[in-house]
Amino acid sequence: SIPSGFSLLFRLLTPSSTDFFLHSMGSFSSKPLSTRRSLDRDSFVLCDGFARLRNAEFAGTGDGRYIFILGNPHITSDGFQEDGQELAASFQLDIIDIFLSKRTRICHIGDFYNFGFCVGFYALNERTVVIVDYDPADNTLRQRLIRIDLGKETAECPLYRGYDCELDSFFHAKTSTGEECAVTVIPSFLGSPSAGIVYPSNPLSATTHKDLTPLITQADAHVRQFYVAGEAGEAKVSTFYPPFFISSTVLGFFIDTNNVDDLIDPMKVLVMDLTSGSVYLQEAKSSSSFPLSIANSKPAYAKWSQASYREVAIISRFRRTGRCWQVGLASLLLSIFRYTVYAAVFFLSWDCRRLSSFCVSASMRMLIMRSQLLEPKTDEFTGFGTLNTRTLEWNEIKASVWNEDETRLIPLREGHFVVSSLTNQISPSRVIGLETLADKKMERFRLIGNPLRIPTLARLSSIAVQKTDRVPSELLEQIAARMIVT
């Protein structure tokens, strides 16, 4: 009935905590989950036996119903071992229907000729995604439009659009999308300057592209006027992850102070106007300690991405400070690490490859152990929140989901988030072959609600329907549609 439906929607709109999905949306999954942990109350685990795709890239639709995962790249040739041989790239695509807790895997997308290195992947709508790649052989950045047919479980590339751009390096190139445009940036590497390009997010658009490299150089010079040189070099705009769109013609960059313990300065934003070519620094605000730690230290690790058109989501980790045994042991590991690196180079010069390989492996393990000691994956040393691109104000979001393996944040255009991770957790189920599934890690997807954004009626309806575990999954869409109509 109408009153009961709207009363349920009203309760969802008035949460008692910042993570309003946590207590109100219930458990909906491909198998029943244990109710002993509150983490499971707004998540589901896929138990279809598929392993996560290798080298995965994630994208989500605006309302968060579909999550696209691109991975398992495969390169084939025409068989001729000559300079002119043709290479073709293909991928697999997972389509996760969060509403029905269902995965559809398309085993072959391609073949893509003249495919370089994948530098971006995003969704335009529920049936269209875009793969962005850069081919250094002909200095071309390409957008490949992928049309998806869920009924036939197929996908095809009807066209691609290329941009001529000469980049000295393609190391760690990343792409961010805004309301109308996308931007790809390449950080400086081995002396090569940072570079970037802005282009329309839809390949069918008539908008032209713009080279960002001169503006990034101008922005670096502007930053150096206000920041002293750090231990690792001069300060500059951070291009390790792409900038964010403040508007369709204005970009925002965080500042890389080039300090060993501080990755970025999140309290300053460099604003770049693409129309006028002007750059200037602007101060960010925060009503709490976030995005700094409780000890007022800057993040040692941070990863950010454009969430909605007005927000930037950031995950940050902070290092231990003060006198404790973890800091002392980490300092000892760093001292030993230097000697093992010298030993690896020495043994390699004498052609002792086994000993050199052993020293390299030991050095990598010590670095990993040092990182775990100084940057534990706990709530105390992890921060998550959003930056409003209109007011440049930080807002912290409380969500304890960062302690699982291979955690990935997927921002949605509505302002909410989906977190993908791997878990070994199992629970009683009638799924055939559960013993086999329990031996491998399964994919968990969790919804995190942004307390500053109100979800759409369609999203609230789907949550309300899935709140009752007794409703068969094949009826969810019909009931949600009736709620929307009434």
C-alpha positions as CSV (number, residue, x, y, z in Angstrom):
1,S,0.0,0.0,0.0
2,I,1.0,3.6,-0.4
3,P,1.3,4.5,3.3
4,S,3.4,1.5,4.3
5,G,5.7,2.0,1.3
6,F,6.3,5.7,2.0
7,S,6.8,5.0,5.7
8,L,9.5,2.6,4.9
9,L,11.1,5.1,2.5
10,F,10.9,7.8,5.2
11,R,12.7,5.6,7.7
12,L,15.4,5.1,5.1
13,L,15.7,8.8,4.6
14,T,16.2,9.5,8.3
15,P,19.2,7.3,9.2
16,S,20.6,6.9,12.7
17,S,24.2,6.7,11.6
18,T,26.3,8.0,8.7
19,D,26.3,4.6,7.0
20,F,22.6,4.4,6.6
21,F,22.7,1.3,4.5
22,L,24.3,-0.5,7.4
23,H,21.1,-0.8,9.5
24,S,18.2,-0.4,7.1
25,M,18.8,-2.2,3.8
26,G,19.2,-5.8,5.1
27,S,21.2,-8.7,3.6
28,F,20.7,-9.6,0.0
29,S,23.1,-12.1,-1.5
30,S,23.5,-15.1,-3.7
31,K,23.7,-17.1,-0.5
32,P,22.6,-16.4,3.1
33,L,25.2,-14.5,5.1
34,S,25.9,-14.7,8.8
35,T,24.1,-12.0,10.8
36,R,26.7,-12.0,13.6
37,R,28.7,-9.3,11.9
38,S,27.2,-5.9,11.1
39,L,29.5,-5.7,8.0
40,D,27.3,-8.2,6.3
41,R,24.1,-6.3,6.7
42,D,24.6,-4.2,3.6
43,S,26.8,-6.5,1.5
44,F,26.5,-9.7,-0.6
45,V,29.0,-12.3,-1.6
46,L,29.1,-13.9,-5.1
47,C,29.3,-17.7,-4.8
48,D,29.2,-18.5,-8.5
49,G,32.6,-20.1,-8.6
50,F,34.2,-17.4,-10.8
51,A,37.6,-16.1,-9.8
52,R,38.2,-12.3,-9.9
53,L,39.5,-11.1,-13.3
54,R,43.2,-10.4,-13.5
55,N,44.4,-6.8,-13.9
56,A,40.8,-5.7,-13.2
57,E,39.4,-2.2,-13.9
58,F,36.1,-1.2,-12.3
59,A,33.3,1.1,-13.3
60,G,29.7,1.6,-12.1
61,T,26.5,3.1,-13.5
62,G,25.0,6.2,-12.1
63,D,22.5,4.6,-9.8
64,G,24.9,1.8,-8.8
65,R,22.8,-1.1,-10.0
66,Y,25.5,-2.4,-12.4
67,I,29.2,-2.8,-11.7
68,F,31.4,-3.5,-14.7
69,I,34.7,-5.3,-14.2
70,L,37.2,-5.5,-17.2
71,G,40.1,-7.8,-17.0
72,N,42.0,-10.9,-18.1
73,P,43.7,-9.2,-21.1
74,H,44.9,-11.5,-23.8
75,I,47.2,-10.7,-26.7
76,T,47.3,-12.7,-29.9
77,S,49.2,-12.2,-33.2
78,D,48.6,-13.2,-36.8
79,G,51.4,-15.7,-36.7
80,F,54.0,-13.9,-38.8
81,Q,57.2,-13.1,-36.9
82,E,57.9,-9.9,-38.8
83,D,58.1,-6.3,-38.0
84,G,54.6,-5.8,-39.5
85,Q,52.8,-8.4,-37.6
86,E,49.3,-7.6,-36.3
87,L,48.6,-7.9,-32.6
88,A,45.1,-8.1,-31.3
89,A,43.9,-7.6,-27.7
90,S,40.8,-9.1,-26.1
91,F,39.3,-8.9,-22.6
92,Q,36.7,-10.5,-20.4
93,L,33.9,-8.5,-18.9
94,D,32.0,-9.1,-15.7
95,I,28.6,-7.4,-15.2
96,I,27.5,-7.4,-11.6
97,D,23.8,-6.8,-11.1
98,I,23.7,-5.6,-7.5
99,F,19.9,-5.5,-7.4
100,L,19.7,-9.3,-8.2
101,S,23.1,-10.2,-6.8
102,K,24.0,-11.8,-10.1
103,R,27.1,-11.9,-12.2
104,T,27.2,-12.2,-16.0
105,R,30.6,-12.9,-17.5
106,I,31.2,-12.1,-21.2
107,C,34.2,-14.2,-22.0
108,H,35.4,-12.4,-25.1
109,I,35.5,-8.7,-26.0
110,G,37.6,-7.8,-29.0
111,D,39.6,-8.2,-31.0
112,F,41.1,-4.8,-30.7
113,Y,43.9,-4.0,-33.1
114,N,46.5,-1.3,-32.5
115,F,45.7,-1.6,-28.8
116,G,48.3,0.0,-26.5
117,F,48.1,0.1,-22.7
118,C,44.7,0.4,-20.9
119,V,44.7,3.7,-19.1
120,G,41.0,4.1,-18.4
121,F,37.6,2.4,-18.1
122,Y,34.3,3.9,-17.3
123,A,30.5,3.5,-17.9
124,L,28.3,5.9,-19.9
125,N,25.1,4.1,-19.0
126,E,23.8,0.6,-18.3
127,R,24.6,-0.7,-21.7
128,T,27.6,1.3,-22.8
129,V,31.2,1.3,-21.4
130,V,34.3,3.0,-22.8
131,I,37.9,1.6,-22.8
132,V,40.7,4.1,-23.0
133,D,44.1,3.0,-24.2
134,Y,47.3,4.7,-25.2
135,D,49.5,3.3,-28.0
136,P,53.1,4.7,-27.7
137,A,53.9,3.3,-31.2
138,D,51.8,5.9,-33.0
139,N,51.3,8.4,-30.1
140,T,47.6,7.9,-30.1
141,L,45.0,7.9,-27.3
142,R,41.9,5.9,-28.2
143,Q,38.4,5.7,-26.8
144,R,36.7,2.4,-27.7
145,L,33.0,2.4,-27.3
146,I,31.6,-1.0,-26.1
147,R,27.9,-1.8,-26.6
148,I,26.6,-4.5,-24.3
149,D,23.7,-6.9,-25.0
150,L,22.8,-8.6,-21.7
151,G,20.2,-10.8,-23.3
152,K,22.6,-12.4,-25.6
153,E,25.6,-11.9,-23.2
154,T,27.7,-10.3,-25.9
155,A,29.6,-7.0,-26.3
156,E,31.0,-5.4,-29.4
157,C,33.0,-2.3,-30.3
158,P,31.2,-0.4,-33.1
159,L,33.7,2.5,-33.2
160,Y,36.7,4.1,-31.6
161,R,37.9,7.7,-31.5
162,G,41.6,8.6,-31.5
163,Y,43.5,11.6,-30.4
164,D,47.1,12.5,-31.5
165,C,49.1,13.2,-28.3
166,E,52.8,12.6,-27.9
167,L,53.6,11.4,-24.3
168,D,57.1,10.8,-23.2
169,S,56.0,8.1,-20.8
170,F,52.8,6.1,-20.1
171,F,53.9,4.9,-16.7
172,H,50.9,4.8,-14.3
173,A,48.6,6.7,-16.7
174,K,45.1,7.1,-15.2
175,T,41.8,8.5,-16.3
176,S,39.1,10.5,-14.5
177,T,35.6,11.3,-15.8
178,G,33.4,14.3,-15.2
179,E,29.9,15.3,-16.4
180,E,30.9,15.9,-20.0
181,C,34.7,15.4,-20.3
182,A,37.4,12.9,-19.2
183,V,41.0,13.6,-18.4
184,T,44.0,11.3,-18.6
185,V,47.3,12.3,-16.9
186,I,50.7,10.7,-16.9
187,P,53.0,11.4,-13.9
188,S,56.7,12.3,-14.4
189,F,59.0,9.3,-14.6
190,L,62.7,9.1,-15.0
191,G,63.0,12.7,-16.0
192,S,60.0,12.8,-18.3
193,P,57.6,15.7,-17.6
194,S,54.0,15.2,-16.4
195,A,51.5,15.3,-19.3
196,G,47.8,15.2,-19.8
197,I,44.9,15.5,-22.2
198,V,41.2,16.4,-21.8
199,Y,38.6,15.0,-24.2
200,P,34.9,14.4,-24.3
201,S,33.8,11.4,-22.2
202,N,31.4,10.3,-25.0
203,P,33.3,9.4,-28.2
204,L,30.3,10.4,-30.2
205,S,30.5,14.0,-28.9
206,A,31.6,16.8,-31.3
207,T,33.7,18.4,-28.6
208,T,37.4,18.6,-29.4
209,H,40.3,17.6,-27.1
210,K,42.9,19.8,-25.3
211,D,46.5,19.2,-24.5
212,L,47.1,19.7,-20.7
213,T,50.9,19.4,-20.7
214,P,51.7,23.2,-21.0
215,L,49.2,24.0,-18.2
216,I,50.6,21.3,-15.9
217,T,54.1,22.8,-16.4
218,Q,52.7,26.2,-15.6
219,A,50.9,24.8,-12.5
220,D,54.2,23.2,-11.2
221,A,56.0,26.5,-11.5
222,H,53.1,28.2,-9.6
223,V,53.2,25.6,-6.8
224,R,57.0,26.1,-6.3
225,Q,56.4,29.7,-5.4
226,F,54.5,28.7,-2.2
227,Y,56.2,25.4,-1.2
228,V,59.8,24.7,-0.3
229,A,61.5,21.7,-1.8
230,G,60.9,18.4,0.0
231,E,63.3,15.6,0.7
232,A,62.5,14.0,-2.6
233,G,62.5,17.1,-4.8
234,E,60.5,20.2,-5.5
235,A,56.8,20.5,-4.9
236,K,54.4,20.1,-7.8
237,V,50.8,19.2,-8.6
238,S,50.1,15.5,-8.0
239,T,49.5,13.5,-11.2
240,F,50.0,10.1,-9.7
241,Y,46.2,10.0,-9.7
242,P,44.2,12.1,-12.2
243,P,42.8,15.5,-11.2
244,F,39.1,16.0,-10.6
245,F,36.5,18.2,-12.3
246,I,35.3,21.2,-10.4
247,S,33.2,22.1,-13.5
248,S,33.3,21.1,-17.1
249,T,36.1,23.6,-17.8
250,V,37.9,23.7,-14.5
251,L,40.2,21.0,-13.0
252,G,41.4,20.6,-9.4
253,F,44.8,19.1,-8.4
254,F,46.1,18.1,-5.0
255,I,49.7,19.2,-4.2
256,D,52.6,16.7,-4.1
257,T,55.0,18.1,-1.5
258,N,57.6,15.5,-2.4
259,N,58.2,14.7,1.3
260,V,59.0,11.1,2.2
261,D,56.3,10.7,4.8
262,D,53.6,12.9,3.2
263,L,52.1,11.9,-0.1
264,I,50.0,15.0,-0.7
265,D,48.8,18.1,1.0
266,P,45.0,17.6,1.0
267,M,44.3,21.1,2.5
268,K,45.4,22.9,-0.7
269,V,43.9,22.6,-4.1
270,L,45.4,24.0,-7.3
271,V,42.6,25.2,-9.6
272,M,43.2,25.1,-13.3
273,D,40.8,27.0,-15.6
274,L,41.0,25.3,-19.1
275,T,39.3,28.3,-20.8
276,S,41.4,31.1,-19.6
277,G,44.6,29.1,-18.8
278,S,44.9,30.6,-15.3
279,V,46.1,28.6,-12.3
280,Y,45.8,29.5,-8.6
281,L,45.9,27.8,-5.2
282,Q,42.8,27.6,-3.0
283,E,42.5,26.5,0.7
284,A,40.3,23.6,1.6
285,K,38.2,23.5,4.7
286,S,37.2,20.8,7.2
287,S,34.9,20.6,10.2
288,S,36.9,17.7,11.7
289,S,40.5,16.4,11.6
290,F,39.9,14.6,8.4
291,P,41.6,14.4,5.9
292,L,44.5,14.7,8.3
293,S,45.1,12.2,11.1
294,I,44.2,12.7,14.7
295,A,47.8,13.7,15.3
296,N,47.4,16.3,12.5
297,S,49.7,14.4,10.1
298,K,49.2,14.3,6.3
299,P,48.4,11.0,4.6
300,A,51.3,8.7,3.7
301,Y,49.0,7.0,1.1
302,A,46.0,8.3,-0.6
303,K,43.9,7.3,-3.6
304,W,41.2,9.6,-4.9
305,S,38.6,9.4,-7.7
306,Q,35.7,11.5,-9.0
307,A,32.6,10.4,-7.2
308,S,29.6,12.5,-8.3
309,Y,30.0,15.6,-10.4
310,R,30.3,17.6,-7.2
311,E,32.4,15.4,-5.0
312,V,35.8,13.7,-4.9
313,A,36.2,10.5,-2.8
314,I,39.5,9.8,-1.1
315,I,40.9,6.8,0.8
316,S,43.9,7.7,2.9
317,R,46.2,5.8,5.3
318,F,48.4,7.4,8.0
319,R,51.7,6.2,9.5
320,R,52.4,5.4,13.1
321,T,54.3,8.1,14.9
322,G,55.9,8.4,18.3
323,R,57.8,5.8,20.3
324,C,56.5,2.3,19.9
325,W,58.0,-1.1,19.0
326,Q,56.4,-1.1,15.6
327,V,58.3,2.1,14.6
328,G,61.6,0.7,16.0
329,L,61.2,-2.5,14.1
330,A,60.4,-0.7,10.9
331,S,63.5,1.4,11.3
332,L,65.6,-1.8,11.7
333,L,64.0,-3.3,8.6
334,L,64.9,-0.3,6.6
335,S,68.5,-0.5,7.7
336,I,68.7,-4.2,6.7
337,F,66.9,-3.4,3.5
338,R,69.7,-1.1,2.3
339,Y,72.3,-3.9,2.8
340,T,70.2,-6.5,1.0
341,V,69.9,-4.2,-2.0
342,Y,73.6,-3.6,-2.1
343,A,74.1,-7.4,-1.8
344,A,71.7,-8.0,-4.7
345,V,73.6,-5.6,-7.0
346,F,77.0,-7.2,-5.9
347,F,75.9,-10.7,-6.6
348,L,74.4,-9.7,-9.9
349,S,77.7,-8.1,-11.0
350,W,79.4,-11.5,-10.3
351,D,76.7,-13.3,-12.3
352,C,75.3,-15.1,-9.1
353,R,71.7,-14.8,-10.2
354,R,70.2,-17.1,-7.6
355,L,71.8,-15.2,-4.7
356,S,70.8,-11.9,-6.3
357,S,67.3,-13.1,-6.8
358,F,67.1,-14.2,-3.1
359,C,68.3,-10.8,-1.9
360,V,65.8,-9.0,-4.1
361,S,63.0,-11.2,-2.8
362,A,64.1,-10.6,0.8
363,S,64.2,-6.9,0.2
364,M,60.6,-6.8,-1.1
365,R,59.4,-8.8,1.8
366,M,61.0,-6.4,4.2
367,L,59.4,-3.5,2.5
368,I,56.0,-5.1,2.7
369,M,56.5,-6.0,6.4
370,R,57.6,-2.4,7.1
371,S,54.5,-1.0,5.4
372,Q,52.3,-3.3,7.4
373,L,54.0,-2.2,10.7
374,L,53.8,1.6,9.9
375,E,50.4,1.6,8.0
376,P,48.1,-1.0,9.5
377,K,44.7,-1.5,7.9
378,T,42.7,-0.4,10.9
379,D,40.1,2.3,11.4
380,E,42.6,4.3,13.5
381,F,45.1,4.7,10.6
382,T,42.6,4.8,7.7
383,G,40.5,7.7,6.6
384,F,37.6,7.9,4.1
385,G,35.6,10.9,3.0
386,T,34.6,13.3,0.2
387,L,35.6,16.8,-0.9
388,N,32.9,19.1,-2.2
389,T,34.2,20.6,-5.4
390,R,32.0,23.6,-5.1
391,T,32.9,24.7,-1.5
392,L,36.2,22.7,-1.2
393,E,35.0,21.4,2.2
394,W,36.0,17.9,3.5
395,N,33.5,15.6,5.0
396,E,34.4,12.3,6.7
397,I,32.4,9.1,6.2
398,K,32.7,6.4,8.8
399,A,32.9,3.0,7.1
400,S,35.0,0.0,8.4
401,V,35.5,-1.9,5.2
402,W,39.2,-1.5,4.4
403,N,40.6,-4.6,6.2
404,E,39.9,-7.2,3.5
405,D,42.1,-8.2,0.6
406,E,42.2,-6.3,-2.7
407,T,39.7,-3.6,-1.6
408,R,38.5,-1.4,-4.4
409,L,36.3,1.7,-4.2
410,I,33.8,2.3,-7.0
411,P,32.2,5.8,-6.8
412,L,28.8,6.2,-8.2
413,R,27.3,9.3,-9.9
414,E,24.6,9.6,-7.3
415,G,27.3,10.2,-4.7
416,H,27.2,6.8,-3.0
417,F,29.9,4.1,-3.2
418,V,30.4,0.4,-3.8
419,V,33.3,-1.4,-2.2
420,S,34.6,-4.6,-3.8
421,S,36.9,-6.9,-1.9
422,L,37.8,-10.6,-1.5
423,T,36.7,-12.6,1.5
424,N,37.0,-16.2,2.8
425,Q,33.9,-15.9,4.9
426,I,31.4,-18.7,4.4
427,S,28.0,-19.5,6.0
428,P,25.5,-22.4,5.8
429,S,24.0,-22.6,2.4
430,R,22.3,-25.1,0.0
431,V,24.6,-24.1,-2.8
432,I,26.0,-27.2,-4.6
433,G,29.7,-27.4,-4.4
434,L,30.1,-25.2,-1.3
435,E,33.1,-27.2,-0.2
436,T,34.9,-26.2,-3.4
437,L,33.9,-22.6,-3.1
438,A,35.2,-22.4,0.5
439,D,38.7,-23.2,-0.7
440,K,38.9,-19.9,-2.7
441,K,38.3,-16.3,-2.0
442,M,35.0,-14.9,-3.1
443,E,34.0,-11.4,-4.1
444,R,32.1,-9.2,-1.7
445,F,30.3,-6.1,-2.7
446,R,29.2,-3.6,-0.1
447,L,27.1,-0.4,-0.5
448,I,28.2,2.7,1.4
449,G,25.7,5.5,1.7
450,N,26.9,9.1,1.5
451,P,25.1,10.9,4.4
452,L,25.3,14.2,2.4
453,R,23.4,12.8,-0.6
454,I,19.8,11.6,-0.8
455,P,19.3,8.5,-3.0
456,T,16.8,8.4,-5.8
457,L,13.3,6.9,-5.4
458,A,14.4,4.0,-7.5
459,R,17.3,3.2,-5.3
460,L,15.2,3.5,-2.1
461,S,12.6,1.2,-3.6
462,S,15.1,-1.5,-4.4
463,I,16.6,-1.3,-0.9
464,A,13.2,-1.5,0.7
465,V,12.2,-4.6,-1.3
466,Q,15.5,-6.3,-0.6
467,K,15.2,-5.7,3.1
468,T,13.0,-8.8,3.3
469,D,15.0,-12.0,2.7
470,R,11.8,-13.9,2.0
471,V,11.1,-12.2,-1.3
472,P,12.3,-14.3,-4.3
473,S,15.0,-12.5,-6.3
474,E,13.0,-12.8,-9.6
475,L,10.2,-10.7,-8.2
476,L,12.4,-7.9,-6.9
477,E,12.2,-5.8,-10.1
478,Q,8.4,-6.1,-10.4
479,I,7.8,-5.1,-6.8
480,A,10.2,-2.2,-7.1
481,A,8.5,-1.0,-10.3
482,R,5.1,-1.0,-8.6
483,M,6.4,1.0,-5.7
484,I,7.8,3.6,-8.1
485,V,4.5,3.8,-10.0
486,T,2.4,4.2,-6.8
